[in-house]
Amino acid sequence: MAGADTLAGLGRRQVLGGIALGALLPALGGLSAPLHAAELDAQGPGERETSAALLRQMFPHGALTPAFYDEMAGRYLEELAARPDALAEHRRGLALLDASYIAPFAQLPAVIQRALVGRVDQEPFFTAYLMRGAELVYRDARVWDRLGYEGSSVEYGGYLDRGFDDIDWLPGAGEMQ
Amino acid sequence: MTAYSLDDSSVFVVIGSGAGGGVLSRELASRGHKVVCLEAGPRLTLGDIVNDETEMFNKLTWLDPRMATGKPDPKFPVWGCKTVGGTTMHWTGACPRFEPHEMRARSTYGDMPDTTLVDWPVSPEDMAPWYDKAEMRMGVTGTHGNPHLPPGNNYKVLEAGARKCGYTDMDTHNMAINSVARDGRPHCRQLGFCTSGCALGAKWSTLYTEIPAAEETGNFELRPGCMVTALKVGEDGRIASVTYLHEGQSVTQKARAVSIAGNVVETTRLLLNNRSERHPNGLANSSGLVGRNYMRHFTIQVMGVMPGKVHFYRQTHLAGVVRDERAHRPERGFAGGFLISTVPFTPEVLAKNMLVGGWGRDLTRVLDKYEYLAGMLLTGEDPPQYSNAITLHPEARDANGLPVPVIHYEDHPNTIAMKEYAWKAGRRIYEAMGAEEIVEMGDYIPATHNMGTARMGDDPRASVCTPYGRTHDVANLFVSDGSLFPTAGGCNPTLTIVALAMRQAEHIDGELRAGRL
């Protein structure tokens, strides 16, 4: 696409507004040297653990297990494997978290983790993970169940007979035109 | 199926199949004129529509690159559709009419610095019968004997809170969504996915209303997957043919006359990108106003964590409206007004946009209360500004080799003042209902109401089109979408686009019969 280079070169906001779905993810990197294939195959030590712990700090829900965050982090890393620049950027970000304290990020108390994340939450790797992480986490049916979002309704004939107007706590509501 | 020859210079070519183009096509075809409608996107069927926002976003949305400067998202400034039916696939179905004072904006609001405020060249009295026709065509609830839709939970919260705040003008709104089966389409079953296409066809979309009706006349040919690239001006100064890309091939269709209804970005791009000796600044641009005065209503939100469950996703997106703030009351500190209506959000949309760039407990504290959320959308008038404009990037080209549109938009101080007031008004409504927490959300939704870039007026130096939407400069070239709006009013634009297209069709029919087109 002839316009791609120009587009990628546009100044970016620190925050992606809009309903940025897959097609609109920010193009990351472009600055780092491509990694060797061998380097790509070898996951850095604790990379998945750090990614999972970071995802949990981004979207902490008591009802979601560590295994869930680990699964989502794994999927994110799989996606990055096809994008060497983005993976390198992500690893640089994880290193900031892991190298800045007495223990790897994943082993630190939550309150310390939060403070560390606060230092990197404007970094491009973080913004990219936040946006894609939101999709991975909040498109998952298990999360919908926990939050109480019921999703597709056409196969059940919609919500017309399934609670669209079942509110019962309003004082004197429902006077219609 | 009717098919016309590329050499048939008697066909009227309509570019775009949405609210403007779809309606104009049907109106002309039903009056016996030959119409070819060129649509850039594919033709879906009802079976292609599923209750999945991500899947439908990718199926419906215009995703070719666009840029922006100023306020909008630099990568995705405008949320339009590239599919048969255009943005009627994505719209909520809300059908308010312009208020008379909004059509007389300049007279009503007076001098507003840094705006190009004008009165409409069409009077409210002239528009009234066309609004009637549009409402009857679309089966708008609460009009012409069509019952209102039933009130659902999100609306009931809004209504109860609004009454506590002293508001009185509210109901489940005038919607182009069947409340009873009509026009061969079922009634709404509250699927809760209005903006992802209505899987039942209860919501009016030209894909399954105007387009098939036009085909039934035998005078209409729809050509999906056809991206118009050029309009050729003949020796006589009229448009002689339309060139488009179809499956990688360039195809040229001769034409008797042409109407462009591509939603403002594409309409602007087509006009500006067609320069010639006769039209050095782009087609029909002797005024220099093509692409200028770009307007987009602000759409801000307020969300409340309510004391009881709401399940706000279980109903039409726009499930009701409060109209009291629509009036022009300058004592509030701004001109014009706004509507308060309902809106739901999926967990994903909230995660991404509730606290733009936010994370952690501030975000999940509210998400954990998802079943308890009520949501409202505040949409207000946007005054026209010469500096808000759509232009073409000098170098960047898209996959079709077309220049990438650049949208520049900044809020006018009047808009900023109205937003501040609107957030407070919205907050008060949910506070009155005992909300535990209130979240104010900003203009994160890419513009869905796009207007003004080929404004109509009487003076060829101060407008692009006549009051019937014919370009001042080219006798057989029309514009039939929101680009025509001289001002934006404080309400959703689709009903007005449809009413104007119906009015324009009658005018074109007369011109064709008189041999002037």
Chai-1 contact restraints between the chains, C-beta under 6 A:
chainA,res_idxA,chainB,res_idxB,connection_type,confidence,min_distance_angstrom,max_distance_angstrom,comment,restraint_id
A,M1,B,A399,contact,1.0,0.0,6.0,A-B,restraint_1
A,A2,B,R397,contact,1.0,0.0,6.0,A-B,restraint_2
A,G3,B,P65,contact,1.0,0.0,6.0,A-B,restraint_3
A,G3,B,A396,contact,1.0,0.0,6.0,A-B,restraint_4
A,G3,B,R397,contact,1.0,0.0,6.0,A-B,restraint_5
A,G3,B,D398,contact,1.0,0.0,6.0,A-B,restraint_6
A,G3,B,V404,contact,1.0,0.0,6.0,A-B,restraint_7
A,T6,B,A396,contact,1.0,0.0,6.0,A-B,restraint_8
A,L7,B,P65,contact,1.0,0.0,6.0,A-B,restraint_9
A,L10,B,P74,contact,1.0,0.0,6.0,A-B,restraint_10
A,V15,B,V356,contact,1.0,0.0,6.0,A-B,restraint_11
A,V15,B,G357,contact,1.0,0.0,6.0,A-B,restraint_12
A,G17,B,D73,contact,1.0,0.0,6.0,A-B,restraint_13
A,G17,B,Y444,contact,1.0,0.0,6.0,A-B,restraint_14
A,G18,B,D73,contact,1.0,0.0,6.0,A-B,restraint_15
A,G18,B,F76,contact,1.0,0.0,6.0,A-B,restraint_16
A,G18,B,P446,contact,1.0,0.0,6.0,A-B,restraint_17
A,L21,B,T54,contact,1.0,0.0,6.0,A-B,restraint_18
A,L21,B,F57,contact,1.0,0.0,6.0,A-B,restraint_19
A,A23,B,L63,contact,1.0,0.0,6.0,A-B,restraint_20
A,L24,B,K75,contact,1.0,0.0,6.0,A-B,restraint_21
A,L24,B,F76,contact,1.0,0.0,6.0,A-B,restraint_22
A,M58,B,W359,contact,1.0,0.0,6.0,A-B,restraint_23
A,F59,B,T364,contact,1.0,0.0,6.0,A-B,restraint_24
A,P60,B,T364,contact,1.0,0.0,6.0,A-B,restraint_25
A,H61,B,T364,contact,1.0,0.0,6.0,A-B,restraint_26
A,A134,B,A351,contact,1.0,0.0,6.0,A-B,restraint_27
A,A134,B,K352,contact,1.0,0.0,6.0,A-B,restraint_28
A,Y138,B,P347,contact,1.0,0.0,6.0,A-B,restraint_29
A,Y138,B,E348,contact,1.0,0.0,6.0,A-B,restraint_30
A,Y138,B,A351,contact,1.0,0.0,6.0,A-B,restraint_31
A,R139,B,E348,contact,1.0,0.0,6.0,A-B,restraint_32
A,L147,B,P347,contact,1.0,0.0,6.0,A-B,restraint_33
A,L147,B,Y370,contact,1.0,0.0,6.0,A-B,restraint_34
A,G148,B,Y370,contact,1.0,0.0,6.0,A-B,restraint_35
A,G148,B,E371,contact,1.0,0.0,6.0,A-B,restraint_36
A,Y149,B,P347,contact,1.0,0.0,6.0,A-B,restraint_37
A,Y149,B,Y370,contact,1.0,0.0,6.0,A-B,restraint_38
A,S152,B,N51,contact,1.0,0.0,6.0,A-B,restraint_39
A,S153,B,N51,contact,1.0,0.0,6.0,A-B,restraint_40
A,S153,B,L191,contact,1.0,0.0,6.0,A-B,restraint_41
A,S153,B,G192,contact,1.0,0.0,6.0,A-B,restraint_42
A,V154,B,N51,contact,1.0,0.0,6.0,A-B,restraint_43
A,V154,B,L191,contact,1.0,0.0,6.0,A-B,restraint_44
A,V154,B,A199,contact,1.0,0.0,6.0,A-B,restraint_45
A,G157,B,R189,contact,1.0,0.0,6.0,A-B,restraint_46
A,G158,B,R189,contact,1.0,0.0,6.0,A-B,restraint_47
A,G158,B,Q190,contact,1.0,0.0,6.0,A-B,restraint_48
A,G158,B,L191,contact,1.0,0.0,6.0,A-B,restraint_49
A,Y159,B,Q190,contact,1.0,0.0,6.0,A-B,restraint_50
A,Y159,B,G192,contact,1.0,0.0,6.0,A-B,restraint_51
A,Y159,B,R314,contact,1.0,0.0,6.0,A-B,restraint_52
A,L160,B,R189,contact,1.0,0.0,6.0,A-B,restraint_53
A,L160,B,Q190,contact,1.0,0.0,6.0,A-B,restraint_54
A,G163,B,R314,contact,1.0,0.0,6.0,A-B,restraint_55
A,F164,B,G152,contact,1.0,0.0,6.0,A-B,restraint_56
A,F164,B,Q190,contact,1.0,0.0,6.0,A-B,restraint_57
A,F164,B,R314,contact,1.0,0.0,6.0,A-B,restraint_58
A,F164,B,Q315,contact,1.0,0.0,6.0,A-B,restraint_59
A,D165,B,G152,contact,1.0,0.0,6.0,A-B,restraint_60
A,I167,B,N153,contact,1.0,0.0,6.0,A-B,restraint_61
A,I167,B,K156,contact,1.0,0.0,6.0,A-B,restraint_62
A,W169,B,G308,contact,1.0,0.0,6.0,A-B,restraint_63
A,L170,B,K156,contact,1.0,0.0,6.0,A-B,restraint_64
A,L170,B,A160,contact,1.0,0.0,6.0,A-B,restraint_65
A,A173,B,K156,contact,1.0,0.0,6.0,A-B,restraint_66
A,A173,B,A160,contact,1.0,0.0,6.0,A-B,restraint_67
A,G174,B,K156,contact,1.0,0.0,6.0,A-B,restraint_68
A,M176,B,P151,contact,1.0,0.0,6.0,A-B,restraint_69
A,Q177,B,D171,contact,1.0,0.0,6.0,A-B,restraint_70
